[in-house]
Amino acid sequence: LNPQLSFSGDAMSACVRGRSSVHLGSLLCLGFLCHSVVVSAFRLFAFKLKRPVSPIFRPLSAMEGCEQTILYGRGLGGKRSKEPNRVDIKSLLLDLSEEDEETAEAFEEEVDPGIVDGLSIIKYPDPRLRAHNEEISYFKGYGLTEVVGKMWKLMYKANGVGLAAPQVGINKRLMVFNESGNPRNKSKEMVLLNPQIVARGENERAGPEGCLSFPGVGGQVKRSTSIQVEYQTLTGEKKKREFRGFEAVVFQHEYDHLDGVLFIDRLFKPDEVEKAEQPLQVLKDDWREKTGTEGAL
Protein backbone atom coordinates (compact mmCIF):
# COMPACT_ATOMS: atom_id res chain seq x y z
CA LEU A 1 0.00 0.00 0.00
CA ASN A 2 1.35 3.40 -0.96
CA PRO A 3 1.68 5.40 2.25
CA GLN A 4 0.78 8.60 0.40
CA LEU A 5 -2.62 7.10 -0.43
CA SER A 6 -3.40 5.68 2.97
CA PHE A 7 -5.92 7.46 5.24
CA SER A 8 -6.67 7.28 8.91
CA GLY A 9 -10.29 6.84 10.03
CA ASP A 10 -10.70 10.54 10.85
CA ALA A 11 -9.22 11.58 7.55
CA MET A 12 -11.49 9.19 5.65
CA SER A 13 -14.54 10.52 7.50
CA ALA A 14 -13.55 14.09 6.71
CA CYS A 15 -13.14 13.16 3.05
CA VAL A 16 -16.63 11.64 2.91
CA ARG A 17 -18.10 14.71 4.53
CA GLY A 18 -16.26 16.93 2.07
CA ARG A 19 -17.53 14.96 -0.92
CA SER A 20 -21.07 15.07 0.45
CA SER A 21 -20.83 18.83 0.74
CA VAL A 22 -19.60 19.06 -2.84
CA HIS A 23 -22.48 16.88 -4.11
CA LEU A 24 -25.01 18.91 -2.13
CA GLY A 25 -23.61 22.15 -3.47
CA SER A 26 -23.74 20.79 -7.01
CA LEU A 27 -27.35 19.73 -6.58
CA LEU A 28 -28.29 23.17 -5.24
CA CYS A 29 -26.57 24.90 -8.17
CA LEU A 30 -28.27 22.57 -10.65
CA GLY A 31 -31.65 23.19 -9.01
CA PHE A 32 -31.16 26.95 -9.16
CA LEU A 33 -30.13 26.73 -12.82
CA CYS A 34 -33.23 24.67 -13.71
CA HIS A 35 -35.44 27.12 -11.84
CA SER A 36 -33.93 30.04 -13.75
CA VAL A 37 -34.47 28.30 -17.10
CA VAL A 38 -38.12 27.46 -16.29
CA VAL A 39 -38.86 31.01 -15.09
CA SER A 40 -37.22 32.53 -18.18
CA ALA A 41 -39.16 30.23 -20.50
CA PHE A 42 -42.43 31.04 -18.75
CA ARG A 43 -41.79 34.77 -19.00
CA LEU A 44 -41.00 34.47 -22.69
CA PHE A 45 -44.18 32.45 -23.28
CA ALA A 46 -46.26 34.98 -21.35
CA PHE A 47 -44.68 37.82 -23.32
CA LYS A 48 -45.66 36.18 -26.60
CA LEU A 49 -49.21 35.71 -25.36
CA LYS A 50 -49.63 39.25 -24.07
CA ARG A 51 -47.04 41.26 -25.92
CA PRO A 52 -48.05 44.90 -26.16
CA VAL A 53 -49.52 46.20 -29.40
CA SER A 54 -47.33 48.66 -31.25
CA PRO A 55 -48.32 52.32 -30.83
CA ILE A 56 -48.93 52.28 -34.58
CA PHE A 57 -52.11 50.27 -33.97
CA ARG A 58 -53.17 51.52 -30.53
CA PRO A 59 -56.65 53.04 -30.16
CA LEU A 60 -56.62 56.84 -30.04
CA SER A 61 -58.32 58.63 -27.19
CA ALA A 62 -61.44 60.62 -28.01
CA MET A 63 -59.52 63.89 -27.55
CA GLU A 64 -56.72 62.75 -29.89
CA GLY A 65 -59.44 61.94 -32.41
CA CYS A 66 -60.78 65.50 -32.09
CA GLU A 67 -57.43 66.84 -33.30
CA GLN A 68 -57.67 65.04 -36.64
CA THR A 69 -61.42 64.99 -37.17
CA ILE A 70 -62.89 65.80 -40.53
CA LEU A 71 -66.30 67.29 -39.82
CA TYR A 72 -68.82 66.50 -42.49
CA GLY A 73 -72.17 64.76 -42.84
CA ARG A 74 -75.34 65.92 -41.15
CA GLY A 75 -76.46 66.07 -37.58
CA LEU A 76 -80.00 65.03 -36.70
CA GLY A 77 -81.76 66.60 -33.72
CA GLY A 78 -84.54 65.19 -31.55
CA LYS A 79 -85.68 64.25 -28.06
CA ARG A 80 -84.08 61.91 -25.56
CA SER A 81 -85.30 58.34 -25.75
CA LYS A 82 -85.55 55.78 -22.97
CA GLU A 83 -85.19 52.89 -25.41
CA PRO A 84 -82.31 50.47 -24.64
CA ASN A 85 -79.15 50.93 -26.69
CA ARG A 86 -79.55 47.97 -29.00
CA VAL A 87 -81.00 47.36 -32.44
CA ASP A 88 -82.95 44.30 -33.51
CA ILE A 89 -81.68 43.33 -36.96
CA LYS A 90 -84.81 41.31 -37.71
CA SER A 91 -87.01 44.35 -37.11
CA LEU A 92 -85.17 46.10 -39.97
CA LEU A 93 -86.06 43.45 -42.56
CA LEU A 94 -88.26 45.25 -45.05
CA ASP A 95 -87.68 44.21 -48.64
CA LEU A 96 -84.95 41.59 -48.48
CA SER A 97 -84.59 38.75 -50.94
CA GLU A 98 -85.25 35.22 -49.73
CA GLU A 99 -81.49 34.54 -49.57
CA ASP A 100 -80.82 37.64 -47.44
CA GLU A 101 -83.74 36.83 -45.16
CA GLU A 102 -82.21 33.44 -44.45
CA THR A 103 -78.88 35.12 -43.67
CA ALA A 104 -80.49 37.69 -41.40
CA GLU A 105 -82.45 35.02 -39.55
CA ALA A 106 -79.11 33.81 -38.17
CA PHE A 107 -78.55 37.16 -36.48
CA GLU A 108 -79.40 37.85 -32.88
CA GLU A 109 -79.82 41.33 -31.45
CA GLU A 110 -76.72 43.46 -31.77
CA VAL A 111 -75.51 44.27 -28.27
CA ASP A 112 -72.80 46.37 -26.68
CA PRO A 113 -70.43 43.85 -25.04
CA GLY A 114 -68.36 46.59 -23.37
CA ILE A 115 -64.60 46.10 -23.28
CA VAL A 116 -63.46 42.85 -24.91
CA ASP A 117 -59.75 42.04 -24.77
CA GLY A 118 -58.88 45.72 -24.41
CA LEU A 119 -61.10 47.02 -27.24
CA SER A 120 -64.57 48.54 -27.17
CA ILE A 121 -66.94 49.93 -29.80
CA ILE A 122 -67.02 53.72 -29.81
CA LYS A 123 -70.37 55.44 -30.27
CA TYR A 124 -71.57 58.40 -32.30
CA PRO A 125 -70.70 61.32 -32.14
CA ASP A 126 -67.19 60.28 -31.09
CA PRO A 127 -64.88 62.34 -33.38
CA ARG A 128 -62.79 59.28 -34.21
CA LEU A 129 -65.67 58.08 -36.39
CA ARG A 130 -65.17 61.15 -38.61
CA ALA A 131 -61.38 61.34 -38.45
CA HIS A 132 -58.97 60.70 -41.31
CA ASN A 133 -57.86 57.06 -41.53
CA GLU A 134 -54.29 56.38 -42.63
CA GLU A 135 -53.19 53.60 -44.94
CA ILE A 136 -51.29 50.73 -43.31
CA SER A 137 -47.68 50.37 -44.42
CA TYR A 138 -46.41 48.09 -41.61
CA PHE A 139 -47.47 44.47 -41.86
CA LYS A 140 -45.14 42.38 -39.69
CA GLY A 141 -43.98 42.77 -36.11
CA TYR A 142 -46.24 45.69 -35.20
CA GLY A 143 -49.09 43.87 -33.45
CA LEU A 144 -51.38 43.97 -36.49
CA THR A 145 -52.38 40.31 -36.20
CA GLU A 146 -53.15 40.79 -32.50
CA VAL A 147 -55.39 43.79 -33.23
CA VAL A 148 -57.30 41.86 -35.89
CA GLY A 149 -57.81 38.96 -33.48
CA LYS A 150 -59.22 41.32 -30.87
CA MET A 151 -61.52 42.92 -33.45
CA TRP A 152 -62.94 39.49 -34.32
CA LYS A 153 -63.62 38.75 -30.65
CA LEU A 154 -65.35 42.09 -30.16
CA MET A 155 -67.44 41.81 -33.34
CA TYR A 156 -68.71 38.34 -32.50
CA LYS A 157 -69.46 39.32 -28.88
CA ALA A 158 -71.59 42.15 -30.28
CA ASN A 159 -73.42 39.77 -32.65
CA GLY A 160 -72.17 41.87 -35.55
CA VAL A 161 -71.18 40.96 -39.10
CA GLY A 162 -68.53 43.62 -39.69
CA LEU A 163 -66.22 45.99 -37.85
CA ALA A 164 -63.93 48.75 -39.07
CA ALA A 165 -60.82 49.89 -37.19
CA PRO A 166 -62.17 53.45 -36.62
CA GLN A 167 -65.03 51.91 -34.63
CA VAL A 168 -62.54 50.79 -32.00
CA GLY A 169 -60.63 54.08 -32.04
CA ILE A 170 -57.88 52.98 -34.44
CA ASN A 171 -57.81 55.38 -37.37
CA LYS A 172 -56.29 53.02 -39.93
CA ARG A 173 -57.72 51.63 -43.16
CA LEU A 174 -58.54 48.18 -41.80
CA MET A 175 -61.76 46.19 -41.63
CA VAL A 176 -62.98 42.70 -40.78
CA PHE A 177 -66.29 41.11 -41.68
CA ASN A 178 -68.10 37.80 -41.83
CA GLU A 179 -71.40 38.03 -43.68
CA SER A 180 -72.72 34.95 -41.87
CA GLY A 181 -72.09 36.43 -38.42
CA ASN A 182 -71.11 32.92 -37.32
CA PRO A 183 -67.67 32.62 -35.64
CA ARG A 184 -67.55 28.94 -36.62
CA ASN A 185 -67.86 29.82 -40.32
CA LYS A 186 -64.21 30.76 -40.85
CA SER A 187 -64.48 30.48 -44.63
CA LYS A 188 -66.59 33.65 -44.64
CA GLU A 189 -64.11 35.72 -42.62
CA MET A 190 -62.47 38.58 -44.51
CA VAL A 191 -59.64 40.84 -43.34
CA LEU A 192 -58.95 43.76 -45.66
CA LEU A 193 -56.18 46.35 -45.38
CA ASN A 194 -56.13 49.51 -47.48
CA PRO A 195 -59.16 48.44 -49.55
CA GLN A 196 -60.24 50.40 -52.61
CA ILE A 197 -63.38 50.03 -54.71
CA VAL A 198 -62.20 49.89 -58.32
CA ALA A 199 -65.53 49.16 -60.03
CA ARG A 200 -69.24 49.14 -59.21
CA GLY A 201 -72.07 47.26 -60.85
CA GLU A 202 -74.79 49.23 -62.62
CA ASN A 203 -77.55 48.16 -60.20
CA GLU A 204 -78.30 49.58 -56.80
CA ARG A 205 -80.63 48.29 -54.15
CA ALA A 206 -82.07 49.78 -50.98
CA GLY A 207 -81.88 47.63 -47.86
CA PRO A 208 -82.07 47.99 -44.09
CA GLU A 209 -78.91 48.76 -42.16
CA GLY A 210 -77.88 49.30 -38.57
CA CYS A 211 -74.48 49.92 -36.99
CA LEU A 212 -72.69 48.88 -33.81
CA SER A 213 -71.67 52.52 -33.30
CA PHE A 214 -75.34 53.60 -33.53
CA PRO A 215 -77.33 51.52 -31.02
CA GLY A 216 -81.06 51.93 -31.56
CA VAL A 217 -80.72 53.49 -35.03
CA GLY A 218 -81.61 51.85 -38.34
CA GLY A 219 -82.93 52.64 -41.80
CA GLN A 220 -82.83 52.00 -45.52
CA VAL A 221 -79.59 52.68 -47.42
CA LYS A 222 -78.89 52.35 -51.14
CA ARG A 223 -75.89 50.20 -52.06
CA SER A 224 -74.37 48.77 -55.23
CA THR A 225 -75.34 45.13 -55.66
CA SER A 226 -71.86 44.19 -56.88
CA ILE A 227 -68.41 45.74 -56.50
CA GLN A 228 -64.81 44.95 -57.39
CA VAL A 229 -62.25 45.62 -54.68
CA GLU A 230 -58.48 45.77 -54.43
CA TYR A 231 -56.94 45.28 -50.99
CA GLN A 232 -53.97 43.92 -49.06
CA THR A 233 -53.79 40.95 -46.72
CA LEU A 234 -52.19 40.80 -43.27
CA THR A 235 -48.85 40.00 -44.95
CA GLY A 236 -49.13 42.89 -47.38
CA GLU A 237 -50.05 40.73 -50.39
CA LYS A 238 -52.20 42.61 -52.91
CA LYS A 239 -55.42 40.95 -54.02
CA LYS A 240 -58.53 41.68 -56.06
CA ARG A 241 -62.01 40.33 -55.36
CA GLU A 242 -65.63 40.79 -56.38
CA PHE A 243 -68.39 40.98 -53.78
CA ARG A 244 -72.07 40.48 -54.53
CA GLY A 245 -75.36 40.63 -52.64
CA PHE A 246 -75.28 40.89 -48.88
CA GLU A 247 -71.50 40.52 -48.79
CA ALA A 248 -71.20 43.61 -51.02
CA VAL A 249 -73.52 45.52 -48.68
CA VAL A 250 -71.48 44.63 -45.60
CA PHE A 251 -68.25 45.62 -47.32
CA GLN A 252 -69.63 49.00 -48.45
CA HIS A 253 -70.89 49.78 -44.95
CA GLU A 254 -67.46 49.10 -43.41
CA TYR A 255 -65.70 50.84 -46.31
CA ASP A 256 -67.69 53.99 -45.58
CA HIS A 257 -66.25 53.97 -42.04
CA LEU A 258 -62.75 54.12 -43.52
CA ASP A 259 -63.74 57.30 -45.38
CA GLY A 260 -65.38 58.86 -42.32
CA VAL A 261 -68.85 58.34 -43.83
CA LEU A 262 -71.58 57.00 -41.55
CA PHE A 263 -74.72 55.16 -42.60
CA ILE A 264 -76.93 57.95 -41.21
CA ASP A 265 -75.43 60.16 -43.94
CA ARG A 266 -77.05 57.84 -46.49
CA LEU A 267 -80.57 57.60 -45.04
CA PHE A 268 -82.88 58.83 -47.77
CA LYS A 269 -86.42 58.20 -46.57
CA PRO A 270 -87.83 61.25 -44.73
CA ASP A 271 -89.78 59.13 -42.23
CA GLU A 272 -86.67 57.13 -41.32
CA VAL A 273 -84.59 60.29 -40.96
CA GLU A 274 -87.22 61.60 -38.58
CA LYS A 275 -87.40 58.31 -36.69
CA ALA A 276 -83.61 58.33 -36.24
CA GLU A 277 -83.63 61.75 -34.57
CA GLN A 278 -84.67 60.49 -31.15
CA PRO A 279 -82.01 57.76 -30.61
CA LEU A 280 -79.36 60.00 -32.18
CA GLN A 281 -80.20 62.74 -29.70
CA VAL A 282 -79.73 60.25 -26.86
CA LEU A 283 -76.25 59.43 -28.18
CA LYS A 284 -75.36 63.12 -28.51
CA ASP A 285 -76.62 63.91 -25.02
CA ASP A 286 -74.68 61.00 -23.54
CA TRP A 287 -71.52 62.19 -25.30
CA ARG A 288 -72.00 65.76 -24.10
CA GLU A 289 -72.51 64.63 -20.52
CA LYS A 290 -69.41 62.44 -20.68
CA THR A 291 -67.00 64.81 -22.44
CA GLY A 292 -68.47 68.32 -22.27
CA THR A 293 -68.12 68.61 -26.07
CA GLU A 294 -70.51 68.30 -28.99
CA GLY A 295 -68.47 65.62 -30.76
CA ALA A 296 -68.32 65.24 -34.53
CA LEU A 297 -71.81 65.30 -35.98
Secondary structure, 3 states (H helix, E strand, C coil): CCHHHCCCHHHHHHHHHHHHHHHHHHHHHHHHHHHHHHHHHHHHHHHHHCCCCCHHHCCCCHHHHHHCECCCCCCCCCCCCCCCCCECHHHHCCCCCHHHHHHHHCCCCECCCCCECCECCCCCCCHHHCECCECCCCCCCCCHHHHHHHHHHHHHHCCCCEEEHHHHCCCECEEEEECCCCCCCHHHEEEEEEEEEEEECCCEEEEEEECCCCCCCEEEEEEECEEEEEEECCCCCEEEEEEEHHHHHHHHHHHHHHCCCCHHHHCCCHHHHHHHHHHHHHHHHHHHHHHCCCCCC
